Amino acid sequence: MNSFFRIIGVFLLIYAVGNYYIGLRFLQAFRNIIEPYTLIYWCGFILLAITKLVGRIGRNKIPGFFNDMLIIVGDYWLAASYYFFLLWIIIDFLGILNKLLLPGNEIIKEPSIGLGFSVICFVALLLIYGTWNACNPRIRHYNLIIPKTVVGLPKIHAVMVSDIHLGVIVDNSRLAAMVHKINELNPDIVFLVGDTIDEDVQRFIKEKMSEGLKKLNPQYGVFAVMGNHEYLGSDSQLAIEHLQQSGINVLRDEYRLVNNQFYIVGRDDPTAVKITGQKRLELSAIMKGIDTNLPIILLDHQPFKLTAGQLNGVDLQLSGHTHHGQFFPNNYITQRMFEVDWGYLRKDNYQVIVSCGYGTWGPPIRIGNCPEIIDLIISFDKQS
């Protein structure tokens, strides 16, 4: 738990320093306009920078609509400040390079009004595109073979969705659209691979989002695992109860034999250790007693330590969590953190699919990737 708060502390420090740097650059760019009102400018800038934090802290104390607006404004500022920071860093780097290569003949000097407006316009266009992109999920198709024979079941049609983040941003209208798309695909089974709820379980309950999830009606049911955000909401047990009330089978370090034909194994999220102190079991302990002659599908929100699945005879692992960075160029970071941060990976008979997710964390924006629903045909053929 202490390490979690240290990470939050470091993030807030970086965020504060980054915002000061952005504010300083815009002050320099619009000096002639802002200078008579410098104190007002900094007060307004600070208020804008802390709206996300105020919205989260005041979630249960500030009236609903006003608090929602604080969260939304704060989320957009989080995205805007990220790209403002990157652009000003690039501009400053080019300015230094210019001075070194062409001393006394600098093209890029102290930020000007024109440069300031250009930065604002470029980031505004990015946010508009990213917002549209985040609201238009794609159906991504996979066809794969598990080399095992299942009596009476040559194949199964599954839909996988991760990182829905139901809450202020991904509301009932977007939930209804997702459920409609899934039901149109008419799958045999549905997998929800963590972060179904975006921390605020009370909103999930208040908005009766379980009613929307109940409309999923696959033949073999809906199976889910917990993600880090269900735990970060500090009421994980309530999240589990209401997901179960939605007709969802929530698996926490346990497995189910479905129709005596294949296994679904669900791992608890590592965040449970930090928040509740409850350790998750080793995969070998969870799978004790499983008949490995039958197909084994593992649901694990975070795609860490993939060798565990391979060593324990898992045929297919389904994961999410990474968002494929959500904002370009964060994907280069996630690619270094995970063996596979998005897409398909195969190691002998062990196969992995990692989804970049349906919803968004924080800013309702995706740049450099597309939200997705995974449409998955799994064939069973021992000869393959």
Secondary structure, 3 states (H helix, E strand, C coil): CHHHHHHHHHHHHHHHHHHHHHHHHHHHHCHHHHHHHHHHHHHHHHHHHHHHHHHHHCCCCCCHHHHHHHHHHHHHHHHHHHHHHHHHHHHHHHHHHHHHHCCCCCCCCCCCHHHHHHHHHHHHHHHHHHHHHHCCCEEEEEEEEECCCCCCCCEEEEEEECCCCECCCECHHHHHHHHHHHHHHCCCEEEEECCCECCCHHHHHHCCHHHHHCCCCCCCCEEEECCHHHHHCCCHHHHHHHHHHCCEEECCCEEEEECCCEEEEECCCCHHHHHHCCCCCCHHHHCCCCCCCCCEEEECCCCCCCHHHHHCCCCEEEECCCHHHCECCCHHHHHHHCCCCCEEEEECCEEEEECCCCCCCCCCCCECCCCEEEEEEEEECCCC
